């Protein structure tokens, strides 16, 4: 991944991931977080595992991020964009749709 791709990925990631590492960690400890998303073989959901990885990325200095980190950041950006396009009508405050997005670091009700 070249420097331009990294910069674009960084900017998109920072724009879409609107939860702080502390907010995301606290959220990931909740039952609603663990229940949201698709679970493989009764284990941790893909989004929950991604959330843990996002916390690590957010706490890593930009210059210390690896190509693998940037690949995950691109995955996060793609997921959040796709999921936002599927927003249900009405109040989304207590929905699996919102909870799934929050596992990926984006609270649609946040700033």
KETORVEX-770685 format. One record per residue (C-alpha): x, y, z; residue number from 0. Coordinates in Angstrom, 2 decimals. Layout:
N
@xx:X yy:Y zz:Z pos:NUM
...
//
This chain:
111
@xx:0.00 yy:0.00 zz:0.00 pos:0
@xx:1.56 yy:3.28 zz:-1.05 pos:1
@xx:1.62 yy:6.49 zz:0.95 pos:2
@xx:-1.35 yy:8.02 zz:-0.86 pos:3
@xx:-3.51 yy:4.93 zz:-0.22 pos:4
@xx:-2.47 yy:4.91 zz:3.44 pos:5
@xx:-3.37 yy:8.59 zz:3.82 pos:6
@xx:-6.79 yy:8.11 zz:2.19 pos:7
@xx:-7.47 yy:5.07 zz:4.37 pos:8
@xx:-6.36 yy:6.94 zz:7.49 pos:9
@xx:-8.64 yy:9.90 zz:6.71 pos:10
@xx:-11.67 yy:7.72 zz:5.93 pos:11
@xx:-11.11 yy:5.60 zz:9.04 pos:12
@xx:-10.73 yy:8.63 zz:11.32 pos:13
@xx:-13.90 yy:10.17 zz:9.84 pos:14
@xx:-16.06 yy:7.06 zz:10.24 pos:15
@xx:-14.74 yy:5.68 zz:13.53 pos:16
@xx:-16.33 yy:8.24 zz:15.84 pos:17
@xx:-15.94 yy:6.38 zz:19.14 pos:18
@xx:-12.89 yy:6.88 zz:21.37 pos:19
@xx:-10.85 yy:3.84 zz:22.40 pos:20
@xx:-12.32 yy:4.10 zz:25.94 pos:21
@xx:-15.91 yy:4.37 zz:24.65 pos:22
@xx:-15.41 yy:1.42 zz:22.33 pos:23
@xx:-13.79 yy:-0.72 zz:25.04 pos:24
@xx:-16.65 yy:-0.01 zz:27.44 pos:25
@xx:-19.19 yy:-0.81 zz:24.72 pos:26
@xx:-17.45 yy:-4.09 zz:23.83 pos:27
@xx:-17.87 yy:-5.24 zz:27.45 pos:28
@xx:-21.68 yy:-4.96 zz:27.22 pos:29
@xx:-24.10 yy:-7.80 zz:26.54 pos:30
@xx:-25.67 yy:-5.82 zz:23.67 pos:31
@xx:-22.26 yy:-5.65 zz:21.99 pos:32
@xx:-21.59 yy:-9.37 zz:22.39 pos:33
@xx:-25.07 yy:-10.24 zz:21.07 pos:34
@xx:-24.85 yy:-8.08 zz:17.92 pos:35
@xx:-23.55 yy:-9.32 zz:14.60 pos:36
@xx:-22.89 yy:-12.70 zz:13.07 pos:37
@xx:-21.34 yy:-15.34 zz:15.32 pos:38
@xx:-19.16 yy:-18.12 zz:13.98 pos:39
@xx:-19.67 yy:-21.46 zz:15.76 pos:40
@xx:-21.17 yy:-19.76 zz:18.82 pos:41
@xx:-17.99 yy:-17.75 zz:19.40 pos:42
@xx:-17.23 yy:-14.07 zz:19.18 pos:43
@xx:-18.92 yy:-12.11 zz:16.38 pos:44
@xx:-16.82 yy:-10.73 zz:13.54 pos:45
@xx:-17.73 yy:-7.17 zz:14.54 pos:46
@xx:-16.83 yy:-7.71 zz:18.20 pos:47
@xx:-13.39 yy:-9.04 zz:17.23 pos:48
@xx:-13.00 yy:-6.11 zz:14.84 pos:49
@xx:-13.87 yy:-3.69 zz:17.63 pos:50
@xx:-11.04 yy:-5.04 zz:19.78 pos:51
@xx:-8.67 yy:-4.59 zz:16.84 pos:52
@xx:-9.94 yy:-1.04 zz:16.25 pos:53
@xx:-9.16 yy:-0.13 zz:19.88 pos:54
@xx:-5.57 yy:-1.28 zz:19.32 pos:55
@xx:-5.30 yy:0.68 zz:16.05 pos:56
@xx:-6.69 yy:3.83 zz:17.67 pos:57
@xx:-4.06 yy:3.58 zz:20.40 pos:58
@xx:-1.21 yy:3.05 zz:17.94 pos:59
@xx:0.80 yy:5.97 zz:16.60 pos:60
@xx:0.08 yy:6.57 zz:12.92 pos:61
@xx:3.74 yy:5.96 zz:12.01 pos:62
@xx:3.70 yy:2.58 zz:13.76 pos:63
@xx:0.70 yy:1.17 zz:11.86 pos:64
@xx:1.45 yy:-1.83 zz:9.65 pos:65
@xx:0.10 yy:-2.71 zz:6.21 pos:66
@xx:-2.10 yy:-5.28 zz:7.98 pos:67
@xx:-3.49 yy:-2.51 zz:10.22 pos:68
@xx:-4.28 yy:-0.44 zz:7.14 pos:69
@xx:-5.99 yy:-3.42 zz:5.50 pos:70
@xx:-8.17 yy:-3.78 zz:8.58 pos:71
@xx:-8.90 yy:-0.04 zz:8.55 pos:72
@xx:-10.08 yy:-0.37 zz:4.94 pos:73
@xx:-12.30 yy:-3.28 zz:5.95 pos:74
@xx:-13.81 yy:-1.12 zz:8.72 pos:75
@xx:-14.44 yy:1.77 zz:6.32 pos:76
@xx:-16.15 yy:-0.53 zz:3.82 pos:77
@xx:-18.31 yy:-2.19 zz:6.46 pos:78
@xx:-19.42 yy:1.09 zz:8.05 pos:79
@xx:-20.27 yy:2.65 zz:4.68 pos:80
@xx:-22.29 yy:-0.39 zz:3.57 pos:81
@xx:-24.09 yy:-0.64 zz:6.89 pos:82
@xx:-24.95 yy:3.08 zz:7.00 pos:83
@xx:-26.58 yy:2.73 zz:3.57 pos:84
@xx:-28.95 yy:0.14 zz:5.10 pos:85
@xx:-30.21 yy:2.41 zz:7.89 pos:86
@xx:-33.67 yy:1.31 zz:9.04 pos:87
@xx:-36.48 yy:3.81 zz:9.41 pos:88
@xx:-37.53 yy:5.14 zz:12.76 pos:89
@xx:-35.65 yy:5.38 zz:16.03 pos:90
@xx:-32.43 yy:3.35 zz:15.80 pos:91
@xx:-31.32 yy:3.91 zz:19.42 pos:92
@xx:-31.89 yy:0.32 zz:20.64 pos:93
@xx:-31.46 yy:-1.65 zz:17.43 pos:94
@xx:-29.11 yy:-4.44 zz:16.40 pos:95
@xx:-28.28 yy:-2.26 zz:13.38 pos:96
@xx:-26.81 yy:0.43 zz:15.66 pos:97
@xx:-25.16 yy:-2.09 zz:17.97 pos:98
@xx:-23.46 yy:-3.80 zz:15.04 pos:99
@xx:-22.09 yy:-0.47 zz:13.80 pos:100
@xx:-20.87 yy:0.38 zz:17.28 pos:101
@xx:-18.88 yy:-2.88 zz:17.35 pos:102
@xx:-17.07 yy:-1.46 zz:14.31 pos:103
@xx:-16.35 yy:1.84 zz:16.10 pos:104
@xx:-19.16 yy:3.95 zz:14.62 pos:105
@xx:-22.08 yy:5.21 zz:16.70 pos:106
@xx:-24.66 yy:6.60 zz:14.27 pos:107
@xx:-26.06 yy:8.69 zz:17.13 pos:108
@xx:-22.64 yy:10.00 zz:18.12 pos:109
@xx:-20.64 yy:12.95 zz:16.91 pos:110
//
